[in-house]
Amino acid sequence: MLQWQRYKITLSILVLVAVAVHAEAKEKTAAEAGDKKQTKRGLLSLGYGYGGDFDNGYHVGQGGIGLEGGYPVGLVPYPVEKHIPYPVTKHVPYPVKVLVPQPYAVEKPVAYPVRVPVKVAVPVPQPYPVEKLVHVPVKVPVDRPYPVKVFVPQPYPVEKHIPVPVKVPVPQPYPVEKHVPVPVKVPVHVPQPYPVYKQVPFPVKVPVDRPYPVHVPQPYPVHVIKKIGVPVEKLVPYPVKVAVDRPVPYPVEKPYPVAVKVPVPAPYPVERHVPYPVERPVPYPVKVAVDRPVPYPVKVPVAVQVHHESYDEGYGGDSYGYKSYGH
């Protein structure tokens, strides 16, 4: 009986593994087939649209936004493949050993009420129409591109960046600050002798306004654990003498003086880096010629009025007896 149960469990496991592998292969094949592009490229690739095609797969003159206008004619039914997994049984001609824990759980069926749904026959027309939602892209006409007027001054100013050298004074030689830690002793005042506070318990009486009854339980037997002395053997160390047949003499080396030559330090040259001033070229300002008008004086002729007066001895010339003025 036990062997038959093991056989059934092994067979069910193998069937589940085969079904899972078959379903995974079917899903992989369906995914590879679904990755291919299903839509067809339009005939005209001239304007705006989805994906760069003018008609985007529409029938020109029948539906969408075509050359003649209109709406889609209708939906054409097409076959849809659906993968239905089914169990596959495989016969194993040899027994398979399955580990069964000992002791193993025994399941006992217990009868309990279960609500079973009752199928009611509903008249369904044959064949019945199946509506499938197909997303249809809709093109909305937009006036684009549209002209935008941008004001540009004529002529427009052009800013030119002219670098100006700045002389920064650098001390020679350059000082270098080095942080040298210095131990600082902080005096801490410790009273001598050091006071020690010791807490001494003392009874404190708390006054109570009036006495109130307190329930005192009756004495009840309490089990007291008594300790009984048990002799414990304690090991006491004591010297043990080990008999030796005879002592074995062995030579011991005595220390003796040895002359050691101590080297005497002799003076030797030491190279030391001495800082020295280094001449560094400093940039100087350079005058840049700018194309600007330079004012200069202009001589303008100014009219000056000069009077010349001449008198004759007689009355002649003009009708009044005076000479005309010359200018």
Secondary structure as UniProt FT lines:
FT   HELIX           2..34
FT   HELIX           50..52
FT   TURN            56..57
FT   TURN            60..62
FT   TURN            319..320
//
